């Protein structure tokens, strides 16, 4: 399912764009899941509007308000950003003033059967396993990123490894556009070959380059200040296409200066050489029930084994649902 040329591009560049991977039905499952997530903004414990948060961060006298969302301590984040002498707003130039959301949410797979069907039973697990040369593959998590038309907020360049409670770099992130995406509406951009820099960078807070304070890793380079000094690439994509990048590839995104939405979901897959690591500074996951210790394989219902399949045509999402009676209300979106 992955050509030799595509595999070579991934190995060399740390990112590859694959065309027509998902069906219309699979894309629609994810769109409906995102619509549901956005409808719960303010009432969800995991959904945030980073555009609003950025305005609150840079307004010294404003209190950070996140509704019911509690995954992050955003007031502490504001304090941290404002104490960072190198921090500055990361806003796209746009003659049209917009206030639409930069929406973020996570872990839709835990409650949405449609997302599980795409994450577990689409072409993606086999593709990820092929690119990683993995003997088996665990699904780690999904994340949703939506930028409304004329959302000026950029996504700071960052590297994914230090956000995750893992040891080892046999991991890929699959970026799935749910609308046509290009530089004009904020498609993800990648620093070609950065997965070979032999560096791990501290996670940042997305709306600023400020590192998360508890991470021992060093700060990601200020790529926004001198983009011409780096080999930055991007891909114009349509729904059904996917962009796969290595967990060490540095990437970011501009704002959305267009009149169209830019909805996307990303999936994370880990290969057999990855081990669990309660990494300082990693973002806390939601809904976890495992008791894994540092050095353990990711053998847990929290990290479903999605490849290889026991036989052709096996539908893992259906088997997974049958084993989770507490999730009988899972929606087929």
C-alpha positions in Angstrom: 0.0 0.0 0.0 3.1 2.2 0.2 5.4 2.4 -2.8 9.2 2.2 -2.5 9.4 5.8 -3.6 7.0 6.9 -0.8 8.9 4.9 1.8 12.2 6.4 0.6 10.6 9.9 0.8 9.5 9.3 4.4 12.9 8.0 5.4 14.7 10.9 3.9 12.3 13.8 4.6 10.5 12.6 7.7 7.2 13.2 6.0 5.2 11.9 3.0 1.9 12.8 1.5 -0.3 9.8 0.3 -3.2 10.4 -2.0 -6.7 8.9 -1.9 -6.1 6.7 1.1 -9.4 7.2 2.9 -12.9 6.6 1.4 -15.6 9.3 1.4 -17.4 7.4 4.1 -14.4 7.3 6.3 -13.8 11.0 5.9 -17.5 11.6 6.7 -17.2 9.6 10.0 -14.4 11.9 11.1 -16.3 15.1 10.0 -19.3 14.1 12.0 -17.1 13.3 15.0 -15.5 16.8 14.8 -18.9 18.4 14.5 -19.9 16.7 17.7 -16.8 17.8 19.5 -17.2 21.4 18.4 -20.8 21.4 19.5 -19.7 20.6 23.1 -17.1 23.4 23.3 -17.5 25.0 26.7 -19.1 21.9 28.1 -16.4 19.4 27.2 -13.5 18.6 29.6 -11.1 18.3 26.6 -12.2 20.9 24.0 -10.4 24.3 23.8 -10.5 27.4 21.6 -6.8 28.3 21.3 -7.7 31.5 19.5 -9.6 32.8 22.5 -6.9 31.5 24.8 -4.2 33.3 22.9 -6.1 36.6 23.3 -6.5 36.0 27.0 -2.8 35.1 27.4 -1.6 38.3 25.8 -4.1 40.5 27.6 -2.4 40.9 31.0 -5.5 41.8 32.9 -7.8 39.1 31.5 -8.5 35.9 33.4 -8.2 32.7 31.4 -11.6 31.1 30.8 -11.9 27.5 29.5 -15.4 26.5 30.4 -15.4 22.9 31.6 -12.1 22.0 29.9 -9.6 20.9 32.5 -6.9 18.9 30.7 -4.5 21.9 31.0 -3.9 24.5 33.7 -4.3 27.4 31.3 -3.8 30.1 33.9 -0.4 28.6 34.8 0.3 28.5 31.1 -0.5 32.2 30.8 1.9 33.0 33.7 4.6 30.8 32.0 4.2 32.5 28.6 4.2 36.0 30.0 7.4 35.3 32.0 9.1 34.1 28.8 11.1 37.0 27.5 11.3 35.4 24.0 7.6 34.8 23.8 5.5 36.8 21.3 2.1 36.5 19.6 2.2 34.2 16.6 -0.4 35.8 14.3 -0.8 35.5 10.5 -1.0 38.7 8.5 -4.6 39.0 7.3 -6.4 42.1 6.0 -9.7 40.6 7.1 -10.2 40.7 10.9 -11.5 37.4 12.1 -12.5 36.0 15.5 -13.3 32.4 14.6 -12.0 29.5 16.8 -8.8 27.6 16.6 -10.5 24.5 18.0 -8.6 21.7 19.7 -9.9 18.4 21.2 -8.6 14.9 21.8 -9.5 11.2 22.3 -12.7 11.1 20.2 -11.9 7.4 19.6 -12.9 6.6 23.2 -16.5 7.5 22.7 -17.1 7.6 18.9 -17.4 4.4 17.0 -16.9 6.1 13.6 -13.5 7.4 14.7 -12.5 3.9 15.9 -13.5 2.4 12.5 -11.2 4.7 10.7 -8.3 4.5 13.2 -8.5 0.7 13.5 -9.9 -0.7 10.3 -9.1 1.7 7.4 -5.9 1.5 5.3 -4.0 3.6 7.9 -2.7 0.9 10.3 -1.1 -1.1 7.5 0.4 2.1 6.0 1.8 3.2 9.3 3.3 -0.3 10.0 4.9 -0.3 6.5 6.5 3.1 7.0 7.8 2.1 10.5 8.8 -1.4 9.5 6.9 -2.5 12.5 6.0 -6.1 13.5 2.9 -4.8 15.3 1.3 -1.5 15.8 -0.6 0.2 18.7 -3.0 3.1 18.3 -2.0 5.9 20.7 -4.5 8.7 20.4 -6.4 11.1 18.1 -6.3 14.9 18.1 -8.6 17.4 16.4 -7.5 20.7 15.0 -9.9 23.2 13.4 -9.1 26.7 12.1 -12.1 28.7 11.2 -11.9 31.2 8.2 -9.7 34.2 9.1 -8.3 32.7 12.2 -4.9 34.4 12.5 -3.5 32.2 15.2 -0.5 30.2 14.0 0.5 26.8 15.5 4.0 27.2 16.8 6.6 24.9 15.3 7.2 21.9 17.5 8.2 18.2 17.6 5.8 15.6 18.9 7.9 13.1 20.8 8.2 15.0 24.1 4.4 15.4 24.3 3.9 11.6 24.5 4.6 9.1 27.3 6.8 6.9 25.1 10.4 5.9 24.8 11.6 5.3 21.3 10.9 7.0 18.0 9.1 4.2 16.1 6.0 6.4 15.9 4.1 8.3 13.2 1.5 10.9 13.2 -1.1 10.8 10.4 -2.6 14.2 9.6 -6.0 13.8 8.0 -7.6 16.8 6.2 -11.4 16.9 6.3 -11.4 20.0 4.0 -9.2 20.9 1.1 -6.1 22.4 2.7 -3.2 24.5 1.5 -0.9 27.3 2.8 -3.8 29.7 2.5 -5.9 28.0 5.1 -3.3 26.6 7.4 -2.1 23.3 6.1 0.7 21.8 8.3 4.2 22.7 7.3 7.3 20.4 7.9 11.0 21.0 8.3 12.4 18.5 5.9 14.9 16.1 7.4 14.5 17.4 10.9 13.8 13.9 12.2 17.5 13.3 11.6 18.7 16.2 13.8 19.3 13.8 16.7 17.5 16.2 19.0 14.5 16.0 21.2 12.7 19.4 21.8 10.5 20.4 24.7 6.8 20.5 24.0 5.4 24.0 23.7 1.9 25.5 24.3 1.0 25.8 20.5 0.0 29.5 20.7 3.6 30.4 21.8 7.0 28.9 21.4 7.3 28.8 25.2 8.3 25.3 26.4 6.2 23.5 28.9 8.1 24.2 32.1 8.3 20.7 33.5 10.1 19.3 30.4 13.9 18.8 30.7 14.4 19.1 26.9 15.7 22.2 25.2 13.6 24.7 23.4 12.6 24.2 19.7 14.5 26.5 17.4 12.7 29.8 16.5 11.7 28.8 13.0 9.1 31.5 12.7 11.8 34.2 13.0 13.8 32.9 10.1 11.7 30.4 8.0 14.1 30.9 5.0 16.9 29.3 7.0 15.0 26.0 7.0 13.9 23.6 4.3 10.1 23.9 5.0 7.7 21.9 2.8 4.0 21.6 2.7 1.4 19.7 0.5 -1.9 20.9 -1.0 -4.3 18.1 0.0 -7.9 17.1 -0.5 -10.2 15.0 1.8 -9.1 11.4 1.4 -5.4 12.3 1.3 -3.2 11.9 4.4 0.2 13.4 5.4 2.3 11.1 7.6 5.2 12.4 9.6 7.8 10.9 11.9 7.4 11.7 15.6 10.7 13.6 15.5 9.9 15.8 12.5 9.5 19.4 13.4 6.3 21.0 12.1 3.9 23.9 12.6 1.1 25.7 10.8 0.1 29.2 9.7 -3.2 30.8 10.4 -6.3 30.5 8.1 -6.5 33.6 5.9 -9.0 32.1 3.6 -12.8 32.1 3.5 -12.9 28.3 4.0 -12.7 26.1 7.1 -9.7 23.9 7.8 -10.8 20.9 9.8 -8.3 18.1 10.4 -7.8 15.1 12.7 -4.5 13.4 13.5 -3.9 9.8 14.5 -0.8 8.5 16.3 0.5 5.0 15.9 3.4 3.3 17.7 5.5 0.3 16.6 6.8 -2.7 18.5 10.0 -1.0 19.6 8.2 1.7 21.5 8.0 1.4 25.3 5.9 3.3 27.9 7.7 6.2 29.6 6.1 8.6 32.1 8.1 11.4 30.5 8.4 14.7 32.4 6.5 17.4 30.5 4.4 15.0 28.5 0.7 16.1 28.1 -1.6 14.1 30.4 -3.8 11.7 28.5 -7.5 11.5 29.2 -9.5 8.4 30.2 -6.6 6.1 30.8 -7.1 3.0 33.0 -3.7 1.2 32.5 -1.0 0.7 35.1 1.9 0.5 32.8 5.4 1.1 34.2 8.3 2.7 32.5 9.8 0.2 30.0 6.6 -1.8 29.5 5.3 -2.6 26.0 2.0 -0.8 25.2 -0.1 -3.8 25.9 -3.3 -2.2 27.2 -6.9 -1.6 26.1 -5.9 2.1 26.2 -3.5 1.4 23.3 -5.4 -1.0 21.0 -3.3 -3.4 18.9 -4.4 -2.5 15.4 -2.0 -4.3 13.1 -1.6 -7.0 12.0 -5.1 -8.3 11.8 -5.7 -12.0 12.8 -7.3 -12.6 9.4 -8.2 -10.6 6.3 -11.4 -8.6 6.6 -11.3 -8.7 10.4 -13.1 -5.6 11.9 -11.2 -4.6 15.0 -13.6 -1.8 15.9 -16.5 -4.2 16.2 -14.6 -6.6 18.4 -13.3 -3.7 20.5 -16.8 -2.5 21.1 -18.0 -5.9 22.1 -15.3 -6.0 24.8 -16.3 -2.6 26.3 -19.8 -2.9 27.7 -19.4 0.4 29.4 -19.3 2.0 26.0 -22.5 0.6 24.7 -23.7 4.1 24.0 -20.8 4.8 21.6 -22.2 6.7 18.6 -21.9 5.7 15.0 -21.4 9.2 13.7 
